[in-house]
């Protein structure tokens, strides 16, 4: 009688294994755009045409779409004309990242210092925040670009973590290869 118990043992939660493609990059160097960079070959550059149900305010906003990961890197560009404008954009980048502190377990601010032409910060947001990787880059005189990696899923670092780390390396490559067109 003791050997015939009908006890159920639930299986632990599991996540799908993702097959990551080989790293390979192509150049984004479209005529008329004030910047150029390299992006992953397995991504698609799409012009961002909407902004919260309205028309995008800037023709140089892009999304790099990764449908196989359900992810996008949103890039927003601003031309700057004075020091006050750059200060406001930098404050906004920190403020927008700070909004994730409710769900974040940490926020690391990693400086980008590649001479006068390219400086800014990478924001590594840990935990179940809506976007775990963000950045801004500026030349402090004429150009400002902000990027954020988003997944089309409820934030759950356990499930998206491997894909986020994979795409983060691509984001770092984009930052490294970004150049302003004069």
N, C-alpha and C positions, 0 to 999 in steps of 0.2 A: 504494500500500500504506500509506503514512503517513497518508493522509487518511481512511482507513476504520477508525480505531480505535474501540473500543467502550468508552469511558470513562464511568463513571457519576458524576454530580455530585449528591450528596445535597442535598435542600432543607433550609434552616435551619428550626428549630422555630418554630412560629407559634402565636398564641393567638386565640381568638374575639374579635370586636369586640362590645362590649356596648352596647346602646342604652339610655341612661339616661333614666328618666322625668323629667318636669318637676317641680321642687321645689314641694311643696305640703304643708301640715301640718294636722293635726287635734289636738284637745285630748284628753288622757287626764285625766279628773277624776272618777274613780269614787268613789261614796259609800263611806266607811269607810277609804279609803286615806289615809295620812298625808302624801301628796305629790301634786302634779299637774305636768304638763309637756305640751309639744307634741311630737308624733312625726310622721314622714313618712306621708302618706296611702297610700303604696304598701307600708307595713308593717302587720303585724297584731300586736296586743298579745295575748299568751297568758299565762295564769297558769302559773307554773313549779310543777309538782306533784312533781317528783322531784329528788333530790339524791344523786348517786352511788348509784343503785339503792335509795334509801330515800325516805321522804316528806320533802318540803321542810320545813325547820324554821320557816319564816316565811310567813304567808299573804300577805305583800306583795311577794314575789319575782315578777318578771315577765320574760318574754322578748319582745322585739320581733322578729318573724320577717320576713325578706325572702326568700321562696322563689325569686324570680327571680334573686337573687344567690347563693343557697345560703349565707345568712348570718343570724346572730342577734346581737342585743345582749342580753346577760344582765344583768339588774338585780337586785341583792340589797340588801335594806333591813334595817337594824337600829335599833331604838329604843335609845337610850342613857340611862343613869341616873346615871352618875358619870364623873369625869375619867379614872380608870384604864381604864374600858371604852373610851372614845374613843381613848385612847393605844394600847391593844391593837389596835383596829380599824385605825388609821392604820399601825401597824407591820406588821400583816398585809397591808395593801394594798401597801406597799413591798416586803415579802418575796415576795408572790405575783408581782409584776412582776419582781422580781430573778431569779426562777426561769427566766425567759426569756432571761437573759443568755448562756446556753450557745449558743443559736442566733442571738441578736440581734447586729447589727453596731453598734448604739448604742441607748441608752435616754435619751430626753429627758424631763425632768420639768418640766412647764409649770404654774405656779401658777394657781389659780382664786382670785381675791380680789374678791368682790363684796359686801363689807360683812360684818357679823357673822352674817348669816343664811345665807351661802353661801360657803364656802371649801373648798379641797382641791387636788387635782393631777390633771392629765391626763398620762398616760404614753404617749409616742409611741415605740413599739418598732420599730426598723428591722431589716430582714433577713427571714429565714424563720422567725420566731417563730410560735408557735401563735396568738397574738393580738397584733396590731400596735397596737391602740388600746384603752386602758383609762383609767378615771378613778375618783376618789371625791370625794364632796361631803358636807359636814357643816355643821351650824350650831354645832357644838362643845358643845352642851348637851343636845339631845334626839334628833336625827336623824342618820343616817349611811346613805348609799347608795353602792354600788360598781357600776360598769358595765364590761363588756368585750365587744368585738366579735370574734366568732368566725366563721370560714368552715368549711363542711362539706367541706373539701378538704385535701389535704396542703399544708402551708405552702410556697408558692412565690410570693415577692413579685412576680416578673415577670408572673405570670398574674393574681393577685388584686389587684395594686397599684391599677389604675384604679378597681375597685369599692370597694376599701378607702378610697381618698381620697374617693370620692363619698359613701359612708356615714359617713365621718368628719365631713363637713360637717353631716350630719343629727344626729350625736352631739353636735356643738358646739351646734346649735340646741336640742336637748333639755336640755343643761346650762344654757344661757342662760335657757330658759323654765321650768326647774324651780323650783317654789315649795313650801315646807312648809305644810301645813295645821295650824293651831294647835289 
